[in-house]
Amino acid sequence: MLGYTQKELEENFAGYIEQGIKDTGMGREAYLAKVREMYDGYRFAPGCETVYNPVSVGLFFSNGRGQDFNDYWIETGSSKLVMDMAQSVDLDVTEDLKEGMGADALSSFDVAELSQAEGDMDEVQAFLLQTGYLTMGGYDEELGVYYLRFPNKEVREAYYRNLLTRWCSRESGVVIRNLVVALRKGDTQGYMQTLTAIFASVPYRAGKKEPDFAQVVDVVMLLCGKAVKVVAEDQTSEGRIDLSVDAGEHVYVMEFKADKSAEAALRQIKDKHYADKFRLERGKTIHLLGIAFSSTGHTVQDWKEEVLD
């Protein structure tokens, strides 16, 4: 009822797994790792074994024939209430989850009092835990604080798609397609136009700083991840690239700055030789892209590009 352990998955779905491995052409370890990444990760107490979402697993092996790694669980219910609750506290899943949730909020949470929970960060996190959008991470016994997280890729991407749809007032799939098409064509102008429009729609959160802006870009690019290769905080010998994107013939090396110039962001890319790790890939056009955000205008202030053939 609550989920399958790794052992239960491999024993009870052995035939489906073998067929999926055959149909996808993947190795056994790679196949199981992909299933685990998508559908495992639920934990009902700190430190206990994680389990797979039974609904997702069932639909993956039936509707998905063990080869279509889609988001199944999220399609079984409406997300409107969940997103309304998250929006009531302007939940930033990157930063706010680091603060944890009081243990008393979990023990006192009552689904019948949802209307009173709006605006209360602890209560909203408890609600997201109860609805399966978040699961147990760690627990600080001295502070009496639970640390929550997304259980897996399926839930994380579903939450971000719903968030992007809220921001843009249109289906996230349309926005993502526009971004991917622009990136694959090397159309930086088109990419930045769509990105700027997204920022113009994001609700303002007081005290925005550079990581806040980077999070919006990370959310957007994460959803592009099935069509392009995206790496946030890409490690190099001289530092970390804020974001790198491999879109086939075009590679983008991005640096973000808040209340500084796009030129400063571009200069950092060049001074720290961030593009060097991509120069050995033949046939790639490398785009160095510095993006400046405004904490007062709450949007993209400027951007500057240099192209290396």
RATA-V427289 format. One record per helix or strand of 3 or more residues. SS is the DSSP state (h for helix, s for strand). FROM is the first residue (numbers start at 0). LEN is the number of residues. Records with the same first field share a line. If there is no record, write none. Layout:
SS = FROM-LEN / FROM-LEN
This chain:
h = 5-7 / 13-11 / 27-12 / 53-9 / 72-4 / 79-9 / 95-4 / 102-6 / 110-7 / 120-10 / 152-16 / 171-14 / 187-14 / 209-14 / 261-10 / 273-5
s = 134-6 / 144-5 / 228-8 / 238-9 / 249-9 / 284-10 / 298-10
